[in-house]
Amino acid sequence: MVNAVKVFKKTAPNGKISVYLGRRDFVDNTISTEPVDGVVLVDNDYLRGRKVYGTVTVTYRFGREEDEMMGLNFSKEMQLVAEQVYPPAQKVDPNEVQDRLIKKLGANAYPFSINLPQNAPASVQLQPGDDSNAQPLGVIYELRVFAADRADDKQHKRNSVTLAVRKCQYAPMTQSKRQPSTLVSKGFTLSPGKLNLEVTLDKEFYYHGEQVTANLNINNCSKKSVKNVKCAIIQHVEVTMTNSHFTREVAGMDSKEGCPITPGATMAKSISLQPSAQTNKSKIGVALDGKLKDQDANLASSTIVATGKNVNDSLGIIVSYSLRVKLNCGAIGGELVADLPFKMLHPNPALPKMSGDGGDADNMVFEDFAKLRRGMSVDQN
């Protein structure tokens, strides 16, 4: 049985231009980015010789709106690309969804495909921690389709359509079998021997919603005792526009099981933590994956780059994760800390398949863009 394909629709206020998208998320696989593609339905009598243009803009807000004063602006809006979609400036080979839409909508429906630059940042938003209506911090993409004589003409709301889209990264299809591990030691003043901690993760890539499982091996060759063990998942966020870096704990636990670990003793234990956006709703600054007000929003995915490139050269907001383990040896002994990086992303989804006969366009479900749609991106306009 073939599942119906959901198509998102939005119409200009005057009803003369409608845009249909088969998806709102466009994937960056580090080598290339999927084009923003869809179908535009136009009223030729209304246009009267004007053209229809499509633009993709990115808004990068890196400071609070209420802190703006005396001409200081904490946001930057950039138009990444502008293309003429009607009359078509270049031939577009429609994909399967576009082909079915054209057959269903008729002769005034035209496919479009807009390519994003490779260095465009991924969609990330920072959690404000309250229910304020201020513009969210982060990177937000919009597709704008409008009627005008030229691409740089002033856009009017009555004959334009604005849709929120996202640029996403998914886990690679082929992943290494490497198990990340680290070994740290700590010596104590005027005390012989060292405290040794080895931390090993069961894999390098985790999907959102999965438990992060680690194995700890503690070998106490010192004269100090370990009072307790603290484990946490740390989200590292770098805002490139202001060159600022901060961290947030998104999951944690404090265990005294098997403690104290006395001098000469060893201990091996396994710990599991499940980072989730739902358990961090009150934490200001937690990076989410661009679905800020949705009930099923996820933590932002790790920023990944092509082989041979440095992740620090990325634009926008760079996100990474690490497992942090602390062995507490008391007020005088201090702590032994181990940080072990890993990556957290969405699995690469399988695209919905339509029936193979090529003629039936009825297995589509049309859904209007809404201000807030649970489980999908936020439409800002």
Helices and strands as residue ranges (DSSP letters): E 5-11, E 17-21, E 25-27, E 36-42, H 44-47, E 51-61, G 65-67, E 75-86, H 96-105, E 109-114, E 124-126, E 137-148, G 157-159, E 160-168, E 181-188, E 191-201, E 205-207, E 212-220, E 228-239, E 244-255, E 266-273, G 278-280, E 287-288, G 311-313, E 317-328, H 330-333, E 335-345, E 364-368
